[in-house]
Amino acid sequence: MAHTLSSGAPRAASASARLDAPGIAEARRQLAACFRLAALNGFEEGVCNHFSAMVPGHDDLFFVNPYGYAFGEITASRLLICDFDGNVIDGEGEPEATAFYIHARVHKLMPRVKAAFHTHMPNATALCLLDGPPLLWLGQTSLKFYGRTAVDEDYNGLALDNAEGDRIARTMGDADILFLKNHGVMVAGATIAEAWDDLYYLERAAEVQLRAMSANRPLKPVPHEIAQRTYEQMRAGDAESARAHLASGMRQLRARGIDFEA
């Protein structure tokens, strides 16, 4: 199912000299933790899904996972650093082709997106296989995403060129969550922690919605005014809550002896 990227481009010989700042090292650890947490929660699909994050202090470089490794194998040092032209600046291996063409274009065209997580996690993806709106405004968890979602109705096969990456970026627009019909989801965050927080709660909201739908009883939506007010209440503390959520996850990984920081 995967295609590797064959850019043939050279690596930057002096990359390590400018990519070892403390902030960059911490971003590596945070992103690696997100991979491990996603694996523990069943969000991955083989070696085919991908997370990326902009390298702090560099507006043209991003972290991404190398092709061939499951989420549960990712460590901080295993992450690649790539530029928008497909060059691997730091790290061993290469990104899976669709990972590059989606993430490079999203980050280049949408500077607000500092972290972009793409998964085929089962419950959110199941909503992408249904006709009509994917996420319904039924429960409190779903209201975290009220007014923040977009839907790509036009599945177009694998993203194997810049044009498809550009199309996905355009479709996402100002949204933070993109439901890719017949495909999966993309979560865009202003920080790694916020992307992880949204990814986690998106799957939980989708799971609860599917359970409610399976009861074959009428669904009870939340009225617009209450949904909007609840979203605003949540959004006020979202960044702080996301930081706490990721920090908690990192502590739990360490307590389990999962070495994501190497």
Secondary structure as GFF3:
##gff-version 3
##sequence-region A 1 262
A	DSSP	alpha_helix	15	18	.	.	.	ID=ss1
A	DSSP	alpha_helix	22	40	.	.	.	ID=ss2
A	DSSP	beta_strand	50	54	.	.	.	ID=ss3
A	DSSP	beta_strand	61	64	.	.	.	ID=ss4
A	DSSP	three_ten_helix	71	73	.	.	.	ID=ss5
A	DSSP	three_ten_helix	76	78	.	.	.	ID=ss6
A	DSSP	beta_strand	80	83	.	.	.	ID=ss7
A	DSSP	beta_strand	88	90	.	.	.	ID=ss8
A	DSSP	alpha_helix	97	109	.	.	.	ID=ss9
A	DSSP	beta_strand	115	119	.	.	.	ID=ss10
A	DSSP	alpha_helix	122	128	.	.	.	ID=ss11
A	DSSP	three_ten_helix	142	145	.	.	.	ID=ss12
A	DSSP	beta_strand	149	152	.	.	.	ID=ss13
A	DSSP	alpha_helix	162	172	.	.	.	ID=ss14
A	DSSP	beta_strand	177	180	.	.	.	ID=ss15
A	DSSP	beta_strand	184	189	.	.	.	ID=ss16
A	DSSP	alpha_helix	192	214	.	.	.	ID=ss17
A	DSSP	alpha_helix	224	236	.	.	.	ID=ss18
A	DSSP	alpha_helix	238	255	.	.	.	ID=ss19
###
